[in-house]
Amino acid sequence: MKILALADHAEPKLWEHLDRRLLEGVDLVISCGDLPPSYLSFLTCFTHAPVLYVHGNHDARYEKTPPEGCVCIDGEIYDHEGVRIVGLGGSMCYIPDAPHQYTEREMARRLRRLRFALFRKGGADILVTHAPALGVGDDKDLAHRGFGTFLRFMDRYHPRYMLHGHVHIEYTHDFKRERRYGDTTVVNACGAYFIEIDAPDRGKTAPRFCAIRPK
């Protein structure tokens, strides 16, 4: 299964001068937040793959202009051909009462609401967030601090992947596309990034990655 993960920046090769070849064979598009709704809607016109998204901390605009033709998985579990995908968007709260910003306790509460569904599904294969996990590709300032809740999720459910955004390439000298936490490959999807994952009934193999290089 070929997945195109997106976050934070509209990739010029897809947005300004679409190279249709980049979407060939894509089975699923996943946005990790902070992308223009028009960008996600635009992509639906060039692929039959479902376009899923969670909210970033700058996505209050989605309330009035949601991405057309896309599926919001924020606070939900989405099953695509047996691949179980959990969405928990938003960032650490740094502006009181701002939309899509949460305290650690609030994010933990959001996860608790999914526990029964996770039990029924038998766990999760991919965790999709906007913010990173605490200490795994996050930054030191409050706005870009990761959630400990996501660490506990990975400790308990051992998803094969965690996809996030929020920490941009230019924010830190220590930017890495992928990191490892336990059994989980953690991917920062800033811009655009391809992942290939075997379907569950074909067993687990090592992940393969291919970045779209920014201009």
Secondary structure, 3 states (H helix, E strand, C coil): CEEEEEECCCCHHHHCCCCHHHHCCCCEEEECCCCCHHHHHHHHCCCCCCEEECCCCCCHHHHCCCCCCCEECECCEEEECCEEEEEECCEECCCCCCCCEECHHHHHHHHHCCHHHHHHHCCCCEEEECCCECCECCCCCHHHCCEHHHHHHHHHHCCCEEEECCCCHHHCCCCCCEEEECCEEEEECCEEEEEECCCHHHCCCCCEEEECCCC
